[in-house]
Amino acid sequence: MKSFSMRIASPLVFILALLIVKSAEDGSYKMIIFGIVVFLAIIYILHPQIDLWWAKRNPPTMNPKLEFFLRQHFGFYARLSPQEQERFRNRLMIYMMDKEFIYMTKEEKMPEDVRVLITAQILQLTFGLEEYLTKDFDRIVIYKHAFGTPELQFLHSSEIHLKDGVTIFDLERTSQGIFDNKHYNLILHEYGNIFRIQNPNIIFPDFDENIWETLAEIRGFDKEYIINFIGKPEVNAVQVSIEHFFKAPQHFDALLPKIYEEYVRIFNQDPLEVANRTLLINEIV
């Protein structure tokens, strides 16, 4: 399917070709030709913004097979009301259109189901909020296994680059965290950090080292396990707590009730209560 910007540009290109032919006989068309060329150049330069504007008002429809796949493998989506599922699908399709997914393998492009599940994890974190497109982070790079980069020259499984607006993930470890709650979720970990960076006015808890014992009780992962799972020498307790808030809300609420209430306020959703979550979301226009 042609993008909205292409649908605008295509007839103009046809008209331009006709006018160029006619201008050989009649020079009065030159200013019209110039105007069309300028307009086409503007469309070319601004086509991502134009297509995003159109998609927000006319969200693309998700393939029914992908929707079934999402429902089967992503419990958060399956528990939403039909109205909120539609809202989630719309956001998901817009987000995937807005971002560039780079698959660092021999395959030409990333499988659609992989893109859907990765995007779904990101959108769970911001589903209660009006802003969900993680602006300034436009590329998602996926390796099949652990990777090294010029900044971190050792094997690890996730990384973000603030300057370049890139997130990088190891598909093997990322998939473990998506499909099996017994593993840590790298998407929530890194995009929780991006959320903090992009919202500097939000005050998160100031944890000391004693928090790790409580975090281990919540998810069953001690600090050493998470460090080894990600492959980095250190890990931030706030990032870990955000992951735990979404992945183990019952235990989180029981062991850190005040922090849980604060995160419900910050993210404008309560993972424990579908009715609560729906009510909060419905308040957003």
C-alpha positions in Angstrom: 0.0 0.0 0.0 1.3 3.4 -0.9 2.0 5.9 1.9 -0.1 9.0 2.1 2.8 11.2 0.9 3.2 8.9 -2.1 -0.5 9.2 -2.9 -0.1 13.0 -2.9 3.1 13.0 -4.9 2.2 10.4 -7.6 -0.4 12.6 -9.6 1.9 15.6 -9.2 4.7 13.6 -10.8 2.4 12.7 -13.7 1.3 16.3 -14.2 4.9 17.5 -14.0 5.9 15.1 -16.8 3.1 16.4 -19.0 4.0 20.0 -18.3 7.7 19.4 -19.1 6.7 18.0 -22.5 4.4 21.0 -23.2 7.0 23.5 -22.0 9.1 22.6 -25.0 6.5 24.3 -27.1 5.1 26.9 -24.6 7.5 28.6 -22.1 4.6 29.8 -20.0 4.5 26.6 -18.0 8.0 27.1 -16.5 6.7 28.8 -13.3 4.1 26.1 -12.8 6.8 23.4 -13.2 9.0 25.2 -10.7 6.2 25.4 -8.2 5.4 21.6 -8.6 9.1 20.7 -8.2 9.3 22.8 -5.0 6.2 21.2 -3.6 7.4 17.7 -4.5 10.8 18.5 -2.8 8.9 19.6 0.4 6.9 16.3 0.3 10.1 14.3 -0.1 11.8 16.1 2.8 8.8 16.0 5.2 7.3 12.7 4.1 7.9 10.9 7.5 6.1 13.7 9.4 3.3 13.8 6.7 2.8 10.1 6.9 2.8 10.1 10.7 0.3 12.9 10.8 -2.0 11.0 8.5 -1.5 7.6 10.3 -2.5 9.2 13.7 -5.8 10.3 12.1 -6.2 7.1 10.0 -4.4 4.3 11.8 -3.3 1.4 9.6 -5.3 -1.9 10.2 -3.3 -4.7 11.8 -3.2 -8.1 10.0 -5.7 -10.4 11.8 -3.0 -13.1 12.0 -0.7 -10.7 13.8 -3.5 -9.6 16.1 -4.2 -13.2 17.0 -0.4 -13.8 17.6 -0.3 -10.7 19.8 -3.3 -11.9 21.8 -1.8 -15.3 22.3 1.7 -14.1 23.4 1.1 -10.8 25.2 -1.1 -11.1 28.2 -1.3 -7.3 28.8 -3.0 -6.9 25.4 -5.3 -9.9 25.9 -6.6 -8.5 29.2 -7.6 -5.1 27.8 -11.2 -4.3 26.9 -12.1 -4.4 23.2 -12.0 -0.6 23.0 -8.5 -0.4 24.6 -7.3 -3.3 22.4 -8.2 -1.2 19.4 -6.4 1.8 20.9 -3.3 -0.4 21.6 -3.3 -1.8 18.1 -3.6 1.8 16.6 -0.6 2.9 18.7 1.4 -0.2 17.8 0.9 0.2 14.1 1.8 3.9 14.3 4.9 3.2 16.4 6.1 0.6 13.9 5.6 3.0 11.0 7.5 5.7 12.9 10.5 3.7 13.8 13.3 2.0 11.8 13.9 -1.7 12.7 17.3 -2.9 11.7 17.9 -6.7 11.7 21.6 -7.5 11.9 21.4 -10.9 10.3 21.6 -12.3 6.8 17.8 -12.0 6.4 16.7 -8.9 4.5 14.2 -7.7 7.0 13.0 -8.3 10.5 10.0 -10.7 10.8 6.8 -8.9 11.4 5.9 -10.9 14.5 9.3 -9.9 16.1 8.6 -6.3 15.4 5.1 -6.6 16.9 6.2 -8.2 20.1 9.1 -5.8 20.7 6.9 -2.8 20.0 4.2 -4.2 22.3 6.6 -4.3 25.3 7.5 -0.7 24.7 3.9 0.5 24.5 2.9 -1.4 27.6 5.1 1.0 29.6 3.5 4.1 28.2 0.0 2.9 27.5 -1.5 5.1 30.3 0.2 8.2 28.9 -0.6 10.6 26.1 3.0 10.6 24.7 4.1 7.1 23.6 6.4 7.6 20.6 9.7 7.8 22.5 10.8 10.8 20.5 14.5 11.0 19.6 14.8 7.2 19.6 14.0 6.3 16.0 16.0 3.1 15.4 15.8 -0.3 17.0 18.7 -2.6 16.1 18.3 -6.4 16.7 21.2 -8.9 16.8 20.5 -12.6 17.0 22.9 -13.1 19.9 24.9 -11.0 22.4 26.9 -8.2 20.7 29.7 -5.8 21.3 29.9 -2.1 20.3 32.6 0.5 20.1 31.3 2.0 23.3 31.0 -1.4 25.1 33.6 -3.7 23.7 32.4 -6.9 25.3 29.4 -9.1 24.8 26.2 -7.8 26.2 22.5 -8.0 25.4 21.0 -4.5 25.5 22.2 -0.9 25.1 20.9 2.6 24.3 22.7 5.4 22.5 21.4 8.8 23.5 23.3 10.8 20.8 22.2 8.6 17.9 18.7 7.8 19.2 19.3 4.0 18.9 18.3 1.0 21.1 20.1 -2.3 20.6 19.0 -5.7 21.7 20.1 -9.3 21.6 17.1 -11.2 20.2 17.8 -14.4 22.1 17.8 -12.8 25.6 15.0 -10.4 24.6 12.8 -13.2 23.5 13.4 -15.1 26.7 12.1 -12.0 28.7 9.1 -11.6 26.4 7.9 -15.3 26.3 8.9 -16.5 29.7 8.2 -14.5 32.9 11.0 -16.4 34.6 13.5 -14.2 32.7 14.2 -10.5 32.9 12.6 -8.2 30.3 15.2 -6.2 28.5 12.8 -4.0 26.6 11.1 -2.7 29.8 14.6 -2.3 31.3 16.0 -0.1 28.6 12.8 1.8 27.7 12.2 2.4 31.4 15.6 4.2 31.4 14.6 6.1 28.2 11.4 7.2 30.0 13.4 8.5 32.9 15.8 10.4 30.6 13.0 11.9 28.6 11.1 13.0 31.7 13.7 14.7 33.9 11.0 16.4 36.0 9.6 13.2 37.3 11.2 12.2 40.6 11.9 8.5 40.9 12.8 6.8 44.2 16.4 7.2 45.5 17.2 3.6 46.4 20.2 2.5 48.4 21.9 -0.9 48.1 19.5 -2.5 50.6 16.8 -2.3 48.0 18.3 -5.3 46.1 17.2 -7.7 48.7 13.6 -6.6 48.3 13.8 -6.5 44.5 15.1 -10.1 44.6 12.0 -11.1 46.6 9.7 -9.5 44.1 10.9 -11.3 41.0 13.3 -14.0 42.2 16.3 -12.3 40.5 19.2 -11.1 42.5 21.4 -8.3 41.3 24.1 -10.7 40.1 21.6 -12.6 37.9 20.4 -9.4 36.2 24.0 -8.2 35.6 24.9 -11.5 34.0 21.6 -11.6 32.0 22.3 -8.1 30.5 26.0 -8.6 30.3 27.0 -5.2 31.8 29.2 -4.6 34.8 26.5 -2.6 36.7 22.8 -2.2 36.7 20.5 0.6 38.0 18.0 -0.3 40.7 15.3 2.1 39.4 15.4 0.5 36.0 15.0 -2.9 37.6 12.2 -1.7 39.8 10.3 -0.4 36.7 10.6 -3.8 35.0 9.4 -5.5 38.2 6.4 -3.1 38.5 5.1 -4.3 35.2 6.1 -7.9 35.4 5.4 -8.8 39.0 2.9 -6.2 40.2 1.3 -8.4 43.0 4.6 -9.0 44.7 5.7 -5.4 44.1 2.6 -4.0 45.7 2.9 -6.4 48.7 6.6 -5.6 49.4 6.9 -1.9 48.2 3.3 -0.5 48.5 4.3 3.2 48.6 6.6 2.8 45.6 3.9 0.9 43.8 1.4 3.7 44.4 3.9 6.2 43.1 4.6 4.2 39.9 0.8 3.9 39.3 0.7 7.7 39.4 3.8 8.1 37.2 2.7 5.7 34.5 -1.0 6.4 34.9 -1.9 2.7 35.0 -2.2 0.0 37.6 -1.1 -3.4 36.3 -3.0 -5.2 39.0 -6.4 -3.8 38.1 -7.7 -4.0 34.6 -10.7 -1.8 35.5 -8.5 0.8 37.1 -6.2 0.8 34.1 -9.1 1.2 31.7 -10.6 4.1 33.7 -7.3 5.9 33.8 -6.6 5.5 30.1 -10.1 6.6 29.2 -9.4 9.9 30.9 -6.9 10.8 28.2 -8.3 12.5 25.1 
